[in-house]
């Protein structure tokens, strides 16, 4: 077993970041929410969820 295996919340957060960067906001939000279900104190996932949610609510001309 690897000594430094990443945790499931971190994996969901990292996948969410990749999806956010690619513009797939719905999928990114889904993965940030999964990370927070697994670890409600995951600060990065909480922050990233806020960013993705804000980006989704912006009008198209502001993106």
N, C-alpha and C positions, 0 to 999 in steps of 0.2 A: 504494500500500500504506500503511495507517495506520501512523504512527510508533510508537504505543503499543499495538499489538495484543496482547491477553492470550495467555499461553501455554496450551497444551492442559492441562498439569497444573493450572493455576489455574482453568481453566474447569470441569474435573471436580470440583475441590475446592468451587468456588462452587455448582455444581449439587448436590453432596452436602450442603452446608449448607442449601440450600433444601429439599431432600427430608427432611433431618433435622428441620427446623423444622415441616414438614407432617406428620411422624409416620411417613413411609415409611422405616423403618430399614434394611430390606434393600436398597433402591435406593440409599440414602445410603452404606451400607457399600460397595456395588459401585463407586460413583463415587470414593470415597476410595481404594479399592484401585487403581483405574485411574490416578488421579493419582500414586500411589506407584510404580506400575510405570513410568510415564513419567519420574518424578523421585523416586528413593528418598530424597532429602534434603529433600523438601518437608515442612517442619516443621508447617505448618498442617494438611495432609492427614493426617499421622501423628497429631496431637493430636485432630483431628475423628474419625478412625477409632476411636481409643480411647474417645471420648465415645459414639459411636454403638454400639459393641460393648458398652459398659457399660450403656447404656440398654436394649439388646435383652435383656440377661441379667437385668435387674431383674424381680422378680415384678410382676404386674399391679397389685397393691394399692399398690406403691411408686411407680408412675408418675404 
